[in-house]
Amino acid sequence: MILSWRPSAPADSKHAAAAGYCIYRGLKQKDPSPILLNTAPFPGTSCADDSVVNDKKYYYVVRAISAKAVTSIVSNEAPATIPKRSNRAVTRGSPPLCREPAGLK
């Protein structure tokens, strides 16, 4: 599953710049306990979630995080249904994996 989102707004007098993003996957709509996919702030705005299961629906949200570990409010939720027969292979040219710490590939 390839995920992408718009970058956080630039820093201003009330908000710090985003150092990266925290990507969460829920198993139900408005899941109160979504799973954090990445172990370190993700630096980009597109990644691949390679740990999904065919014929299942997921709900994703993203939060920006500052260099001082202050997180933003949660993004709008984006549902994603994985087809029954899905080729989930991440190939060369795919975005980096959401779960990989920055700099690993």
C-alpha positions in Angstrom: 0.0 0.0 0.0 1.5 3.3 -1.1 0.7 6.2 1.2 1.2 9.9 0.5 0.2 13.1 2.2 0.7 16.9 1.9 3.6 18.4 3.9 2.9 20.2 7.1 2.6 24.0 6.9 5.9 25.9 7.3 6.9 27.1 10.8 5.5 30.3 12.1 5.4 32.1 15.4 3.0 29.6 17.0 4.2 26.3 15.4 7.6 24.6 14.9 8.7 23.2 11.6 8.0 19.5 11.0 11.1 17.3 11.4 9.2 14.3 10.1 5.9 12.4 10.3 4.4 9.7 12.5 2.3 7.3 10.4 -0.5 5.3 12.1 -2.7 2.5 10.8 -6.0 1.7 12.4 -8.2 -1.5 12.0 -11.5 0.3 12.2 -12.8 3.8 11.5 -11.7 6.4 14.0 -9.7 3.7 15.8 -8.8 4.9 19.3 -5.6 2.8 19.3 -4.0 2.9 15.9 -0.6 1.3 15.4 2.4 3.5 14.9 4.2 2.2 11.8 7.5 4.0 12.0 10.1 3.9 14.8 11.6 7.2 13.9 10.1 10.3 12.4 9.6 9.7 8.7 11.2 12.5 6.7 9.2 12.4 3.5 5.5 12.6 2.4 5.2 9.2 0.7 5.9 5.7 1.9 5.0 2.1 1.4 3.2 0.0 4.0 4.3 -3.6 3.2 2.7 -5.2 6.3 -1.0 -5.2 5.1 -3.1 -8.2 4.5 -5.1 -8.9 1.4 -8.9 -8.5 1.6 -8.7 -6.2 4.6 -9.6 -2.5 5.2 -7.3 -0.1 7.0 -7.5 3.5 8.2 -4.5 5.8 8.1 -3.7 9.0 9.9 -0.5 11.1 10.0 0.9 13.5 12.6 3.8 15.9 12.0 6.5 15.9 14.6 8.9 18.7 15.4 12.6 18.4 16.3 11.5 18.8 20.0 9.1 15.8 19.7 6.0 18.0 19.7 3.3 16.3 17.5 0.6 18.0 15.5 -3.1 17.2 15.6 -4.1 14.1 13.7 -4.6 14.4 10.0 -7.9 13.5 8.3 -8.4 9.7 8.2 -7.8 8.0 4.9 -9.4 4.5 4.4 -7.6 1.9 2.2 -9.0 -1.4 1.1 -6.5 -4.1 0.1 -7.9 -6.2 -2.8 -8.4 -10.0 -2.3 -5.5 -10.6 -4.7 -3.0 -7.9 -4.2 0.6 -7.8 -5.2 2.0 -6.1 -2.1 5.6 -6.5 -3.2 7.6 -3.3 -2.8 9.7 -2.9 -5.9 12.6 -0.7 -7.0 11.2 2.7 -7.5 8.6 2.4 -4.8 8.7 4.9 -2.0 10.7 3.9 1.1 9.0 1.7 3.6 7.0 3.5 6.3 8.4 1.3 9.0 12.1 1.9 8.2 13.9 4.5 10.3 15.2 7.5 8.3 18.3 6.8 6.3 17.8 3.0 6.0 17.1 1.5 2.6 
